[in-house]
Every structure is written in structure tokens, then in C-alpha cells.
């Protein structure tokens, strides 16, 4: 029973040390220096060009009609027809 307790305590101590080490590394590697210089702001705006063409309703519809497939399995509450 004693070796089992010792193993638990040792693993808890190692885990705690690992957590403290991660906190220390993240604090040491963090940078609190000055923020980098930002790019200068331009006052001219770029010209806007349309990215989509207008919809022409005079031409035929080029998409085929949507047709649902035939039902292959009887619905759970559908009546059963015998020939």
C-alpha cells in the first residue's frame, strides 16, 4: 500500500512542476515590447469596379428543371395495396 501512495504523490509533484514550468515558459517568452509601427493611412480610395455581371432575363433559363427521384420504399404509415 505504501509504494502505491508514494507513486501517487511523486506523480502529483511531477505534474505540478510541469504546470509551473509551462506557466514560467509562457511568461518568459511573452513579449511586452512596443507595438510595431503601423503602415501609413492613404487618403485616396481605389476605384470600384463591379465584380458580378447583371442578370439578363431576356435569355432562356440555362438550368434544367429539378425532378425528384421516384419513391422506392413505402412510407411507414402508408396503406398497403394488394394486386
PyMOL Python script that loads the backbone (N, CA, C, O; Angstrom):
from pymol import cmd

cmd.read_pdbstr("""\
ATOM      1  N   UNK A   1       0.824  -1.187   0.000  1.00  0.00           N
ATOM      2  CA  UNK A   1       0.000   0.000   0.000  1.00  0.00           C
ATOM      3  C   UNK A   1       0.869   1.252   0.000  1.00  0.00           C
ATOM      4  O   UNK A   1       0.511   2.251  -0.624  1.00  0.00           O
ATOM      5  N   UNK A   2       2.007   1.211   0.693  1.00  0.00           N
ATOM      6  CA  UNK A   2       2.878   2.377   0.787  1.00  0.00           C
ATOM      7  C   UNK A   2       3.500   2.745  -0.561  1.00  0.00           C
ATOM      8  O   UNK A   2       3.548   3.932  -0.883  1.00  0.00           O
ATOM      9  N   UNK A   3       3.975   1.799  -1.361  1.00  0.00           N
ATOM     10  CA  UNK A   3       4.550   2.183  -2.656  1.00  0.00           C
ATOM     11  C   UNK A   3       3.512   2.836  -3.577  1.00  0.00           C
ATOM     12  O   UNK A   3       3.851   3.710  -4.375  1.00  0.00           O
ATOM     13  N   UNK A   4       2.258   2.414  -3.465  1.00  0.00           N
ATOM     14  CA  UNK A   4       1.199   2.982  -4.288  1.00  0.00           C
ATOM     15  C   UNK A   4       0.987   4.456  -3.926  1.00  0.00           C
ATOM     16  O   UNK A   4       0.818   5.293  -4.813  1.00  0.00           O
ATOM     17  N   UNK A   5       0.995   4.774  -2.636  1.00  0.00           N
ATOM     18  CA  UNK A   5       0.818   6.147  -2.181  1.00  0.00           C
ATOM     19  C   UNK A   5       2.014   7.002  -2.601  1.00  0.00           C
ATOM     20  O   UNK A   5       1.851   8.149  -3.016  1.00  0.00           O
ATOM     21  N   UNK A   6       3.207   6.436  -2.491  1.00  0.00           N
ATOM     22  CA  UNK A   6       4.407   7.159  -2.891  1.00  0.00           C
ATOM     23  C   UNK A   6       4.378   7.473  -4.392  1.00  0.00           C
ATOM     24  O   UNK A   6       4.779   8.560  -4.808  1.00  0.00           O
ATOM     25  N   UNK A   7       3.912   6.538  -5.185  1.00  0.00           N
ATOM     26  CA  UNK A   7       3.818   6.748  -6.635  1.00  0.00           C
ATOM     27  C   UNK A   7       2.839   7.870  -6.954  1.00  0.00           C
ATOM     28  O   UNK A   7       3.109   8.703  -7.820  1.00  0.00           O
ATOM     29  N   UNK A   8       1.711   7.895  -6.264  1.00  0.00           N
ATOM     30  CA  UNK A   8       0.718   8.950  -6.488  1.00  0.00           C
ATOM     31  C   UNK A   8       1.274  10.321  -6.116  1.00  0.00           C
ATOM     32  O   UNK A   8       1.098  11.295  -6.848  1.00  0.00           O
ATOM     33  N   UNK A   9       1.946  10.383  -4.973  1.00  0.00           N
ATOM     34  CA  UNK A   9       2.498  11.668  -4.537  1.00  0.00           C
ATOM     35  C   UNK A   9       3.596  12.148  -5.487  1.00  0.00           C
ATOM     36  O   UNK A   9       3.673  13.333  -5.813  1.00  0.00           O
ATOM     37  N   UNK A  10       4.432  11.229  -5.919  1.00  0.00           N
ATOM     38  CA  UNK A  10       5.504  11.583  -6.832  1.00  0.00           C
ATOM     39  C   UNK A  10       4.947  12.061  -8.175  1.00  0.00           C
ATOM     40  O   UNK A  10       5.430  13.048  -8.730  1.00  0.00           O
ATOM     41  N   UNK A  11       3.942  11.370  -8.692  1.00  0.00           N
ATOM     42  CA  UNK A  11       3.360  11.788  -9.972  1.00  0.00           C
ATOM     43  C   UNK A  11       2.632  13.123  -9.836  1.00  0.00           C
ATOM     44  O   UNK A  11       2.647  13.921 -10.774  1.00  0.00           O
ATOM     45  N   UNK A  12       1.998  13.386  -8.696  1.00  0.00           N
ATOM     46  CA  UNK A  12       1.342  14.674  -8.474  1.00  0.00           C
ATOM     47  C   UNK A  12       2.374  15.792  -8.406  1.00  0.00           C
ATOM     48  O   UNK A  12       2.144  16.880  -8.933  1.00  0.00           O
ATOM     49  N   UNK A  13       3.507  15.533  -7.764  1.00  0.00           N
ATOM     50  CA  UNK A  13       4.560  16.546  -7.671  1.00  0.00           C
ATOM     51  C   UNK A  13       5.166  16.829  -9.040  1.00  0.00           C
ATOM     52  O   UNK A  13       5.427  17.984  -9.375  1.00  0.00           O
ATOM     53  N   UNK A  14       5.389  15.797  -9.826  1.00  0.00           N
ATOM     54  CA  UNK A  14       5.946  15.983 -11.170  1.00  0.00           C
ATOM     55  C   UNK A  14       4.952  16.733 -12.053  1.00  0.00           C
ATOM     56  O   UNK A  14       5.350  17.605 -12.826  1.00  0.00           O
ATOM     57  N   UNK A  15       3.671  16.406 -11.946  1.00  0.00           N
ATOM     58  CA  UNK A  15       2.650  17.114 -12.725  1.00  0.00           C
ATOM     59  C   UNK A  15       2.556  18.577 -12.340  1.00  0.00           C
ATOM     60  O   UNK A  15       2.439  19.442 -13.208  1.00  0.00           O
ATOM     61  N   UNK A  16       2.607  18.863 -11.046  1.00  0.00           N
ATOM     62  CA  UNK A  16       2.578  20.253 -10.588  1.00  0.00           C
ATOM     63  C   UNK A  16       3.788  21.030 -11.071  1.00  0.00           C
ATOM     64  O   UNK A  16       3.674  22.189 -11.469  1.00  0.00           O
ATOM     65  N   UNK A  17       4.956  20.385 -11.035  1.00  0.00           N
ATOM     66  CA  UNK A  17       6.171  21.042 -11.524  1.00  0.00           C
ATOM     67  C   UNK A  17       6.072  21.311 -13.024  1.00  0.00           C
ATOM     68  O   UNK A  17       6.545  22.344 -13.498  1.00  0.00           O
ATOM     69  N   UNK A  18       5.466  20.399 -13.768  1.00  0.00           N
ATOM     70  CA  UNK A  18       5.303  20.601 -15.208  1.00  0.00           C
ATOM     71  C   UNK A  18       4.374  21.776 -15.489  1.00  0.00           C
ATOM     72  O   UNK A  18       4.626  22.563 -16.401  1.00  0.00           O
ATOM     73  N   UNK A  19       3.310  21.899 -14.717  1.00  0.00           N
ATOM     74  CA  UNK A  19       2.379  23.021 -14.892  1.00  0.00           C
ATOM     75  C   UNK A  19       3.073  24.338 -14.576  1.00  0.00           C
ATOM     76  O   UNK A  19       2.924  25.311 -15.315  1.00  0.00           O
ATOM     77  N   UNK A  20       3.831  24.376 -13.484  1.00  0.00           N
ATOM     78  CA  UNK A  20       4.563  25.595 -13.141  1.00  0.00           C
ATOM     79  C   UNK A  20       5.606  25.939 -14.205  1.00  0.00           C
ATOM     80  O   UNK A  20       5.823  27.114 -14.500  1.00  0.00           O
ATOM     81  N   UNK A  21       6.247  24.931 -14.779  1.00  0.00           N
ATOM     82  CA  UNK A  21       7.234  25.175 -15.829  1.00  0.00           C
ATOM     83  C   UNK A  21       6.560  25.757 -17.073  1.00  0.00           C
ATOM     84  O   UNK A  21       7.107  26.662 -17.702  1.00  0.00           O
ATOM     85  N   UNK A  22       5.372  25.244 -17.437  1.00  0.00           N
ATOM     86  CA  UNK A  22       4.659  25.784 -18.598  1.00  0.00           C
ATOM     87  C   UNK A  22       4.257  27.232 -18.374  1.00  0.00           C
ATOM     88  O   UNK A  22       4.343  28.053 -19.286  1.00  0.00           O
ATOM     89  N   UNK A  23       3.817  27.545 -17.161  1.00  0.00           N
ATOM     90  CA  UNK A  23       3.445  28.928 -16.843  1.00  0.00           C
ATOM     91  C   UNK A  23       4.673  29.828 -16.923  1.00  0.00           C
ATOM     92  O   UNK A  23       4.609  30.934 -17.461  1.00  0.00           O
ATOM     93  N   UNK A  24       5.787  29.349 -16.386  1.00  0.00           N
ATOM     94  CA  UNK A  24       7.016  30.134 -16.428  1.00  0.00           C
ATOM     95  C   UNK A  24       7.511  30.359 -17.852  1.00  0.00           C
ATOM     96  O   UNK A  24       7.926  31.466 -18.193  1.00  0.00           O
ATOM     97  N   UNK A  25       7.471  29.320 -18.691  1.00  0.00           N
ATOM     98  CA  UNK A  25       7.910  29.471 -20.076  1.00  0.00           C
ATOM     99  C   UNK A  25       7.016  30.429 -20.845  1.00  0.00           C
ATOM    100  O   UNK A  25       7.506  31.246 -21.626  1.00  0.00           O
ATOM    101  N   UNK A  26       5.719  30.336 -20.633  1.00  0.00           N
ATOM    102  CA  UNK A  26       4.820  31.237 -21.365  1.00  0.00           C
ATOM    103  C   UNK A  26       4.990  32.675 -20.900  1.00  0.00           C
ATOM    104  O   UNK A  26       4.845  33.600 -21.699  1.00  0.00           O
ATOM    105  N   UNK A  27       5.293  32.881 -19.623  1.00  0.00           N
ATOM    106  CA  UNK A  27       5.520  34.241 -19.133  1.00  0.00           C
ATOM    107  C   UNK A  27       6.859  34.778 -19.627  1.00  0.00           C
ATOM    108  O   UNK A  27       6.968  35.962 -19.945  1.00  0.00           O
ATOM    109  N   UNK A  28       7.869  33.931 -19.693  1.00  0.00           N
ATOM    110  CA  UNK A  28       9.193  34.381 -20.113  1.00  0.00           C
ATOM    111  C   UNK A  28       9.259  34.630 -21.615  1.00  0.00           C
ATOM    112  O   UNK A  28       9.984  35.519 -22.060  1.00  0.00           O
ATOM    113  N   UNK A  29       8.522  33.869 -22.390  1.00  0.00           N
ATOM    114  CA  UNK A  29       8.577  34.006 -23.847  1.00  0.00           C
ATOM    115  C   UNK A  29       7.621  35.062 -24.369  1.00  0.00           C
ATOM    116  O   UNK A  29       7.690  35.418 -25.546  1.00  0.00           O
ATOM    117  N   UNK A  30       6.742  35.567 -23.540  1.00  0.00           N
ATOM    118  CA  UNK A  30       5.811  36.600 -23.978  1.00  0.00           C
ATOM    119  C   UNK A  30       6.534  37.908 -24.192  1.00  0.00           C
ATOM    120  O   UNK A  30       7.501  38.209 -23.492  1.00  0.00           O
ATOM    121  N   UNK A  31       6.076  38.690 -25.155  1.00  0.00           N
ATOM    122  CA  UNK A  31       6.703  39.977 -25.423  1.00  0.00           C
ATOM    123  C   UNK A  31       5.760  41.087 -25.000  1.00  0.00           C
ATOM    124  O   UNK A  31       4.592  41.110 -25.386  1.00  0.00           O
ATOM    125  N   UNK A  32       6.277  41.996 -24.210  1.00  0.00           N
ATOM    126  CA  UNK A  32       5.513  43.159 -23.783  1.00  0.00           C
ATOM    127  C   UNK A  32       6.109  44.423 -24.385  1.00  0.00           C
ATOM    128  O   UNK A  32       5.878  45.520 -23.877  1.00  0.00           O
ATOM    129  N   UNK A  33       6.867  44.278 -25.456  1.00  0.00           N
ATOM    130  CA  UNK A  33       7.536  45.416 -26.077  1.00  0.00           C
ATOM    131  C   UNK A  33       6.535  46.325 -26.775  1.00  0.00           C
ATOM    132  O   UNK A  33       5.323  46.113 -26.739  1.00  0.00           O
ATOM    133  N   UNK A  34       7.098  47.348 -27.413  1.00  0.00           N
ATOM    134  CA  UNK A  34       6.261  48.291 -28.141  1.00  0.00           C
ATOM    135  C   UNK A  34       5.584  47.593 -29.313  1.00  0.00           C
ATOM    136  O   UNK A  34       6.103  46.635 -29.885  1.00  0.00           O
ATOM    137  N   UNK A  35       4.424  48.100 -29.642  1.00  0.00           N
ATOM    138  CA  UNK A  35       3.710  47.535 -30.780  1.00  0.00           C
ATOM    139  C   UNK A  35       4.415  47.959 -32.059  1.00  0.00           C
ATOM    140  O   UNK A  35       5.002  49.040 -32.096  1.00  0.00           O
ATOM    141  N   UNK A  36       4.377  47.156 -33.095  1.00  0.00           N
ATOM    142  CA  UNK A  36       5.065  47.511 -34.336  1.00  0.00           C
ATOM    143  C   UNK A  36       4.416  48.731 -34.990  1.00  0.00           C
ATOM    144  O   UNK A  36       3.225  48.995 -34.830  1.00  0.00           O
ATOM    145  N   UNK A  37       5.239  49.454 -35.724  1.00  0.00           N
ATOM    146  CA  UNK A  37       4.751  50.661 -36.380  1.00  0.00           C
ATOM    147  C   UNK A  37       3.745  50.283 -37.461  1.00  0.00           C
ATOM    148  O   UNK A  37       3.982  49.370 -38.251  1.00  0.00           O
ATOM    149  N   UNK A  38       2.631  50.987 -37.487  1.00  0.00           N
ATOM    150  CA  UNK A  38       1.586  50.676 -38.449  1.00  0.00           C
ATOM    151  C   UNK A  38       1.881  51.367 -39.770  1.00  0.00           C
ATOM    152  O   UNK A  38       2.581  52.378 -39.816  1.00  0.00           O
ATOM    153  N   UNK A  39       1.342  50.810 -40.836  1.00  0.00           N
ATOM    154  CA  UNK A  39       1.531  51.369 -42.169  1.00  0.00           C
ATOM    155  C   UNK A  39       0.796  52.697 -42.269  1.00  0.00           C
ATOM    156  O   UNK A  39      -0.237  52.881 -41.625  1.00  0.00           O
ATOM    157  N   UNK A  40       1.309  53.617 -43.061  1.00  0.00           N
ATOM    158  CA  UNK A  40       0.638  54.909 -43.201  1.00  0.00           C
ATOM    159  C   UNK A  40      -0.727  54.743 -43.870  1.00  0.00           C
ATOM    160  O   UNK A  40      -0.920  53.878 -44.724  1.00  0.00           O
ATOM    161  N   UNK A  41      -1.650  55.581 -43.463  1.00  0.00           N
ATOM    162  CA  UNK A  41      -3.008  55.513 -43.986  1.00  0.00           C
ATOM    163  C   UNK A  41      -3.093  56.393 -45.221  1.00  0.00           C
ATOM    164  O   UNK A  41      -2.699  57.559 -45.191  1.00  0.00           O
ATOM    165  N   UNK A  42      -3.612  55.830 -46.309  1.00  0.00           N
ATOM    166  CA  UNK A  42      -3.766  56.615 -47.531  1.00  0.00           C
ATOM    167  C   UNK A  42      -5.134  57.262 -47.547  1.00  0.00           C
ATOM    168  O   UNK A  42      -6.108  56.700 -47.047  1.00  0.00           O
ATOM    169  N   UNK A  43      -5.198  58.452 -48.127  1.00  0.00           N
ATOM    170  CA  UNK A  43      -6.468  59.177 -48.143  1.00  0.00           C
ATOM    171  C   UNK A  43      -7.243  58.959 -49.428  1.00  0.00           C
ATOM    172  O   UNK A  43      -8.423  59.306 -49.489  1.00  0.00           O
ATOM    173  N   UNK A  44      -6.620  58.394 -50.464  1.00  0.00           N
ATOM    174  CA  UNK A  44      -7.335  58.161 -51.716  1.00  0.00           C
ATOM    175  C   UNK A  44      -7.976  56.785 -51.685  1.00  0.00           C
ATOM    176  O   UNK A  44      -7.395  55.824 -51.181  1.00  0.00           O
ATOM    177  N   UNK A  45      -9.167  56.706 -52.226  1.00  0.00           N
ATOM    178  CA  UNK A  45      -9.873  55.430 -52.264  1.00  0.00           C
ATOM    179  C   UNK A  45      -9.719  54.820 -53.645  1.00  0.00           C
ATOM    180  O   UNK A  45      -9.755  55.541 -54.643  1.00  0.00           O
ATOM    181  N   UNK A  46      -9.549  53.516 -53.724  1.00  0.00           N
ATOM    182  CA  UNK A  46      -9.434  52.882 -55.037  1.00  0.00           C
ATOM    183  C   UNK A  46     -10.786  52.923 -55.755  1.00  0.00           C
ATOM    184  O   UNK A  46     -11.843  52.942 -55.124  1.00  0.00           O
ATOM    185  N   UNK A  47     -10.725  52.936 -57.072  1.00  0.00           N
ATOM    186  CA  UNK A  47     -11.971  52.950 -57.831  1.00  0.00           C
ATOM    187  C   UNK A  47     -12.633  51.586 -57.731  1.00  0.00           C
ATOM    188  O   UNK A  47     -11.963  50.553 -57.737  1.00  0.00           O
ATOM    189  N   UNK A  48     -13.931  51.593 -57.642  1.00  0.00           N
ATOM    190  CA  UNK A  48     -14.676  50.353 -57.506  1.00  0.00           C
ATOM    191  C   UNK A  48     -15.150  49.886 -58.871  1.00  0.00           C
ATOM    192  O   UNK A  48     -15.687  50.665 -59.658  1.00  0.00           O
ATOM    193  N   UNK A  49     -14.945  48.616 -59.137  1.00  0.00           N
ATOM    194  CA  UNK A  49     -15.430  48.028 -60.380  1.00  0.00           C
ATOM    195  C   UNK A  49     -16.382  46.907 -60.019  1.00  0.00           C
ATOM    196  O   UNK A  49     -16.158  46.207 -59.031  1.00  0.00           O
ATOM    197  N   UNK A  50     -17.431  46.719 -60.788  1.00  0.00           N
ATOM    198  CA  UNK A  50     -18.371  45.641 -60.464  1.00  0.00           C
ATOM    199  C   UNK A  50     -17.710  44.281 -60.643  1.00  0.00           C
ATOM    200  O   UNK A  50     -16.975  44.060 -61.606  1.00  0.00           O
ATOM    201  N   UNK A  51     -17.973  43.384 -59.721  1.00  0.00           N
ATOM    202  CA  UNK A  51     -17.387  42.054 -59.796  1.00  0.00           C
ATOM    203  C   UNK A  51     -18.350  41.040 -60.379  1.00  0.00           C
ATOM    204  O   UNK A  51     -17.932  39.952 -60.775  1.00  0.00           O
ATOM    205  N   UNK A  52     -19.618  41.369 -60.438  1.00  0.00           N
ATOM    206  CA  UNK A  52     -20.608  40.454 -60.989  1.00  0.00           C
ATOM    207  C   UNK A  52     -21.333  41.138 -62.138  1.00  0.00           C
ATOM    208  O   UNK A  52     -21.554  42.349 -62.120  1.00  0.00           O
ATOM    209  N   UNK A  53     -21.691  40.357 -63.121  1.00  0.00           N
ATOM    210  CA  UNK A  53     -22.445  40.900 -64.235  1.00  0.00           C
ATOM    211  C   UNK A  53     -23.921  40.906 -63.870  1.00  0.00           C
ATOM    212  O   UNK A  53     -24.366  40.127 -63.027  1.00  0.00           O
ATOM    213  N   UNK A  54     -24.662  41.776 -64.498  1.00  0.00           N
ATOM    214  CA  UNK A  54     -26.092  41.847 -64.215  1.00  0.00           C
ATOM    215  C   UNK A  54     -26.798  40.627 -64.791  1.00  0.00           C
ATOM    216  O   UNK A  54     -26.315  40.003 -65.736  1.00  0.00           O
ATOM    217  N   UNK A  55     -27.924  40.303 -64.221  1.00  0.00           N
ATOM    218  CA  UNK A  55     -28.708  39.160 -64.669  1.00  0.00           C
ATOM    219  C   UNK A  55     -29.533  39.594 -65.873  1.00  0.00           C
ATOM    220  O   UNK A  55     -30.283  40.569 -65.807  1.00  0.00           O
ATOM    221  N   UNK A  56     -29.390  38.873 -66.957  1.00  0.00           N
ATOM    222  CA  UNK A  56     -30.145  39.175 -68.161  1.00  0.00           C
ATOM    223  C   UNK A  56     -31.354  38.252 -68.191  1.00  0.00           C
ATOM    224  O   UNK A  56     -31.192  37.040 -68.331  1.00  0.00           O
ATOM    225  N   UNK A  57     -32.546  38.784 -68.065  1.00  0.00           N
ATOM    226  CA  UNK A  57     -33.756  37.960 -68.017  1.00  0.00           C
ATOM    227  C   UNK A  57     -34.334  37.704 -69.392  1.00  0.00           C
ATOM    228  O   UNK A  57     -35.335  36.998 -69.504  1.00  0.00           O
ATOM    229  N   UNK A  58     -33.736  38.256 -70.457  1.00  0.00           N
ATOM    230  CA  UNK A  58     -34.263  38.062 -71.804  1.00  0.00           C
ATOM    231  C   UNK A  58     -33.897  36.698 -72.374  1.00  0.00           C
ATOM    232  O   UNK A  58     -34.615  36.182 -73.230  1.00  0.00           O
ATOM    233  N   UNK A  59     -32.810  36.108 -71.925  1.00  0.00           N
ATOM    234  CA  UNK A  59     -32.369  34.830 -72.474  1.00  0.00           C
ATOM    235  C   UNK A  59     -33.103  33.677 -71.801  1.00  0.00           C
ATOM    236  O   UNK A  59     -33.759  33.852 -70.774  1.00  0.00           O
ATOM    237  N   UNK A  60     -32.980  32.486 -72.404  1.00  0.00           N
ATOM    238  CA  UNK A  60     -33.606  31.297 -71.839  1.00  0.00           C
ATOM    239  C   UNK A  60     -32.910  30.898 -70.547  1.00  0.00           C
ATOM    240  O   UNK A  60     -31.738  31.203 -70.324  1.00  0.00           O
ATOM    241  N   UNK A  61     -33.663  30.211 -69.708  1.00  0.00           N
ATOM    242  CA  UNK A  61     -33.091  29.705 -68.466  1.00  0.00           C
ATOM    243  C   UNK A  61     -32.198  28.518 -68.808  1.00  0.00           C
ATOM    244  O   UNK A  61     -32.664  27.564 -69.430  1.00  0.00           O
ATOM    245  N   UNK A  62     -30.935  28.554 -68.418  1.00  0.00           N
ATOM    246  CA  UNK A  62     -30.000  27.503 -68.791  1.00  0.00           C
ATOM    247  C   UNK A  62     -29.932  26.374 -67.774  1.00  0.00           C
ATOM    248  O   UNK A  62     -29.214  25.401 -68.006  1.00  0.00           O
ATOM    249  N   UNK A  63     -30.649  26.462 -66.656  1.00  0.00           N
ATOM    250  CA  UNK A  63     -30.622  25.387 -65.671  1.00  0.00           C
ATOM    251  C   UNK A  63     -31.738  24.404 -65.968  1.00  0.00           C
ATOM    252  O   UNK A  63     -32.847  24.822 -66.300  1.00  0.00           O
ATOM    253  N   UNK A  64     -31.478  23.108 -65.859  1.00  0.00           N
ATOM    254  CA  UNK A  64     -32.536  22.129 -66.113  1.00  0.00           C
ATOM    255  C   UNK A  64     -33.542  22.124 -64.965  1.00  0.00           C
ATOM    256  O   UNK A  64     -33.206  22.516 -63.848  1.00  0.00           O
ATOM    257  N   UNK A  65     -34.760  21.688 -65.228  1.00  0.00           N
ATOM    258  CA  UNK A  65     -35.748  21.625 -64.150  1.00  0.00           C
ATOM    259  C   UNK A  65     -35.366  20.543 -63.139  1.00  0.00           C
ATOM    260  O   UNK A  65     -34.767  19.530 -63.499  1.00  0.00           O
ATOM    261  N   UNK A  66     -35.710  20.762 -61.904  1.00  0.00           N
ATOM    262  CA  UNK A  66     -35.390  19.811 -60.847  1.00  0.00           C
ATOM    263  C   UNK A  66     -36.519  18.800 -60.740  1.00  0.00           C
ATOM    264  O   UNK A  66     -37.684  19.170 -60.591  1.00  0.00           O
ATOM    265  N   UNK A  67     -36.167  17.522 -60.815  1.00  0.00           N
ATOM    266  CA  UNK A  67     -37.159  16.454 -60.690  1.00  0.00           C
ATOM    267  C   UNK A  67     -36.732  15.541 -59.549  1.00  0.00           C
ATOM    268  O   UNK A  67     -35.593  15.077 -59.507  1.00  0.00           O
ATOM    269  N   UNK A  68     -37.646  15.291 -58.634  1.00  0.00           N
ATOM    270  CA  UNK A  68     -37.346  14.414 -57.506  1.00  0.00           C
ATOM    271  C   UNK A  68     -37.343  12.964 -57.977  1.00  0.00           C
ATOM    272  O   UNK A  68     -38.125  12.609 -58.859  1.00  0.00           O
ATOM    273  N   UNK A  69     -36.484  12.120 -57.413  1.00  0.00           N
ATOM    274  CA  UNK A  69     -36.483  10.708 -57.800  1.00  0.00           C
ATOM    275  C   UNK A  69     -37.739  10.008 -57.291  1.00  0.00           C
ATOM    276  O   UNK A  69     -38.385  10.467 -56.349  1.00  0.00           O
ATOM    277  N   UNK A  70     -38.071   8.895 -57.928  1.00  0.00           N
ATOM    278  CA  UNK A  70     -39.247   8.132 -57.525  1.00  0.00           C
ATOM    279  C   UNK A  70     -39.015   7.492 -56.162  1.00  0.00           C
ATOM    280  O   UNK A  70     -37.893   7.125 -55.810  1.00  0.00           O
ATOM    281  N   UNK A  71     -40.095   7.367 -55.411  1.00  0.00           N
ATOM    282  CA  UNK A  71     -40.004   6.752 -54.089  1.00  0.00           C
ATOM    283  C   UNK A  71     -39.820   5.254 -54.259  1.00  0.00           C
ATOM    284  O   UNK A  71     -40.591   4.615 -54.975  1.00  0.00           O
ATOM    285  N   UNK A  72     -38.806   4.681 -53.609  1.00  0.00           N
ATOM    286  CA  UNK A  72     -38.524   3.255 -53.754  1.00  0.00           C
ATOM    287  C   UNK A  72     -38.936   2.454 -52.530  1.00  0.00           C
ATOM    288  O   UNK A  72     -39.047   1.230 -52.607  1.00  0.00           O
ATOM    289  N   UNK A  73     -39.163   3.113 -51.410  1.00  0.00           N
ATOM    290  CA  UNK A  73     -39.534   2.425 -50.179  1.00  0.00           C
ATOM    291  C   UNK A  73     -40.873   2.976 -49.721  1.00  0.00           C
ATOM    292  O   UNK A  73     -41.122   4.179 -49.805  1.00  0.00           O
ATOM    293  N   UNK A  74     -41.730   2.091 -49.239  1.00  0.00           N
ATOM    294  CA  UNK A  74     -43.040   2.508 -48.758  1.00  0.00           C
ATOM    295  C   UNK A  74     -42.869   3.284 -47.466  1.00  0.00           C
ATOM    296  O   UNK A  74     -42.073   2.903 -46.607  1.00  0.00           O
ATOM    297  N   UNK A  75     -43.611   4.367 -47.327  1.00  0.00           N
ATOM    298  CA  UNK A  75     -43.578   5.168 -46.111  1.00  0.00           C
ATOM    299  C   UNK A  75     -44.103   4.342 -44.940  1.00  0.00           C
ATOM    300  O   UNK A  75     -44.899   3.428 -45.160  1.00  0.00           O
ATOM    301  N   UNK A  76     -43.689   4.627 -43.706  1.00  0.00           N
ATOM    302  CA  UNK A  76     -44.089   3.805 -42.556  1.00  0.00           C
ATOM    303  C   UNK A  76     -45.603   3.736 -42.341  1.00  0.00           C
ATOM    304  O   UNK A  76     -46.112   2.681 -41.960  1.00  0.00           O
ATOM    305  N   UNK A  77     -46.327   4.814 -42.570  1.00  0.00           N
ATOM    306  CA  UNK A  77     -47.766   4.812 -42.304  1.00  0.00           C
ATOM    307  C   UNK A  77     -48.597   4.751 -43.572  1.00  0.00           C
ATOM    308  O   UNK A  77     -49.810   4.959 -43.521  1.00  0.00           O
ATOM    309  N   UNK A  78     -47.982   4.474 -44.694  1.00  0.00           N
ATOM    310  CA  UNK A  78     -48.723   4.416 -45.953  1.00  0.00           C
ATOM    311  C   UNK A  78     -49.529   3.119 -46.016  1.00  0.00           C
ATOM    312  O   UNK A  78     -49.090   2.090 -45.504  1.00  0.00           O
ATOM    313  N   UNK A  79     -50.719   3.165 -46.649  1.00  0.00           N
ATOM    314  CA  UNK A  79     -51.521   1.937 -46.762  1.00  0.00           C
ATOM    315  C   UNK A  79     -50.863   0.945 -47.717  1.00  0.00           C
ATOM    316  O   UNK A  79     -50.160   1.335 -48.649  1.00  0.00           O
ATOM    317  N   UNK A  80     -51.100  -0.332 -47.474  1.00  0.00           N
ATOM    318  CA  UNK A  80     -50.544  -1.393 -48.302  1.00  0.00           C
ATOM    319  C   UNK A  80     -51.610  -1.790 -49.313  1.00  0.00           C
ATOM    320  O   UNK A  80     -52.727  -2.134 -48.925  1.00  0.00           O
ATOM    321  N   UNK A  81     -51.289  -1.748 -50.597  1.00  0.00           N
ATOM    322  CA  UNK A  81     -52.215  -2.131 -51.658  1.00  0.00           C
ATOM    323  C   UNK A  81     -51.814  -3.501 -52.184  1.00  0.00           C
ATOM    324  O   UNK A  81     -50.651  -3.732 -52.517  1.00  0.00           O
ATOM    325  N   UNK A  82     -52.777  -4.402 -52.258  1.00  0.00           N
ATOM    326  CA  UNK A  82     -52.530  -5.743 -52.800  1.00  0.00           C
ATOM    327  C   UNK A  82     -53.161  -5.828 -54.173  1.00  0.00           C
ATOM    328  O   UNK A  82     -54.298  -5.395 -54.357  1.00  0.00           O
ATOM    329  N   UNK A  83     -52.442  -6.378 -55.143  1.00  0.00           N
ATOM    330  CA  UNK A  83     -52.971  -6.511 -56.506  1.00  0.00           C
ATOM    331  C   UNK A  83     -53.850  -7.713 -56.642  1.00  0.00           C
ATOM    332  O   UNK A  83     -54.378  -7.973 -57.723  1.00  0.00           O
TER     333      UNK A  83
END
""", "prot")
cmd.dss("prot")
cmd.show_as("cartoon", "prot")
cmd.util.cbc("prot")
cmd.orient("prot")
